[in-house]
Amino acid sequence: MRQTVWGTIGLLTLLPLAAFGDTAYVTDNLRLGLYEAADTSGRPTQMLESGQAMETLTRDRNYANVRLPNGTEGWVKAAYLVDEKPAKLIVAEITAERDSLIAELEATKQSFAAPAATIEALRNEAQSFESTLREANARITALEEENASIQGLEERYRGSLPLSWVAIAIAVCLTAGLLFGMWWVDRRSRARHGGIRIY
């Protein structure tokens, strides 16, 4: 029995510590009553949410006579009116502006998608042209080296006859020599044999 009592006391002692561990926030969602009477007595005719804009007609230390955008007039407690926009409105405006900017960014991305694809295709085409140009330059360099080599050979054999001319001259000389040899043999044979051709 004594252990149960001490256990209950210990549990009750620890409960407040558990409550201290939670984080809580003060709400900024204020609901302000709009009254017909200047002293805000009676029941409110309308409940105004935090961030509601209104025109101040008269104002003293405690109460303010106001007009809503829809033309409704009434009295509210002046302590709850501020000249600057509350955080709720600022957050809503910033959120709306952010959403608008995100939508604009997406639209801009979409509008640049086609030109970006065209730019990428042109970049690939330019790389292909650069590769072709490098190959052409390498071929030109090789041809220039070959041309220089041929020009060197031309300078070296400038006084030489073409090989075809030499071959023709040799063929003519051989043919002429053969014909002359045949004629010479025939003439000598006739001279020996008294003008009779004997082979």
ChimeraX attribute file (.defattr): number of C-alpha atoms within 10 A of each C-alpha:
attribute: neighborCount
match mode: 1-to-1
recipient: residues
	/A:1	6
	/A:2	6
	/A:3	8
	/A:4	9
	/A:5	10
	/A:6	11
	/A:7	12
	/A:8	10
	/A:9	11
	/A:10	11
	/A:11	11
	/A:12	11
	/A:13	11
	/A:14	10
	/A:15	10
	/A:16	10
	/A:17	10
	/A:18	9
	/A:19	9
	/A:20	9
	/A:21	8
	/A:22	7
	/A:23	6
	/A:24	7
	/A:25	5
	/A:26	5
	/A:27	6
	/A:28	11
	/A:29	10
	/A:30	12
	/A:31	14
	/A:32	17
	/A:33	17
	/A:34	21
	/A:35	21
	/A:36	17
	/A:37	14
	/A:38	14
	/A:39	13
	/A:40	18
	/A:41	10
	/A:42	9
	/A:43	11
	/A:44	17
	/A:45	12
	/A:46	14
	/A:47	12
	/A:48	16
	/A:49	12
	/A:50	18
	/A:51	19
	/A:52	14
	/A:53	14
	/A:54	16
	/A:55	13
	/A:56	15
	/A:57	12
	/A:58	11
	/A:59	14
	/A:60	10
	/A:61	8
	/A:62	13
	/A:63	18
	/A:64	23
	/A:65	22
	/A:66	21
	/A:67	17
	/A:68	14
	/A:69	11
	/A:70	7
	/A:71	10
	/A:72	11
	/A:73	18
	/A:74	21
	/A:75	25
	/A:76	25
	/A:77	20
	/A:78	16
	/A:79	11
	/A:80	13
	/A:81	18
	/A:82	9
	/A:83	5
	/A:84	8
	/A:85	12
	/A:86	14
	/A:87	12
	/A:88	13
	/A:89	13
	/A:90	13
	/A:91	11
	/A:92	11
	/A:93	12
	/A:94	12
	/A:95	12
	/A:96	12
	/A:97	12
	/A:98	12
	/A:99	12
	/A:100	12
	/A:101	12
	/A:102	12
	/A:103	12
	/A:104	12
	/A:105	12
	/A:106	12
	/A:107	12
	/A:108	11
	/A:109	12
	/A:110	12
	/A:111	11
	/A:112	12
	/A:113	12
	/A:114	11
	/A:115	11
	/A:116	13
	/A:117	11
	/A:118	12
	/A:119	12
	/A:120	12
	/A:121	12
	/A:122	12
	/A:123	12
	/A:124	12
	/A:125	12
	/A:126	12
	/A:127	12
	/A:128	12
	/A:129	12
	/A:130	12
	/A:131	12
	/A:132	12
	/A:133	12
	/A:134	12
	/A:135	12
	/A:136	12
	/A:137	12
	/A:138	12
	/A:139	12
	/A:140	12
	/A:141	12
	/A:142	12
	/A:143	12
	/A:144	12
	/A:145	12
	/A:146	12
	/A:147	12
	/A:148	12
	/A:149	12
	/A:150	12
	/A:151	13
	/A:152	12
	/A:153	11
	/A:154	12
	/A:155	10
	/A:156	10
	/A:157	11
	/A:158	11
	/A:159	8
	/A:160	9
	/A:161	9
	/A:162	10
	/A:163	9
	/A:164	9
	/A:165	10
	/A:166	12
	/A:167	11
	/A:168	11
	/A:169	12
	/A:170	12
	/A:171	12
	/A:172	12
	/A:173	12
	/A:174	12
	/A:175	12
	/A:176	12
	/A:177	12
	/A:178	12
	/A:179	12
	/A:180	12
	/A:181	12
	/A:182	12
	/A:183	12
	/A:184	12
	/A:185	13
	/A:186	16
	/A:187	14
	/A:188	13
	/A:189	16
	/A:190	15
	/A:191	12
	/A:192	11
	/A:193	10
	/A:194	8
	/A:195	12
	/A:196	12
	/A:197	13
	/A:198	9
	/A:199	7
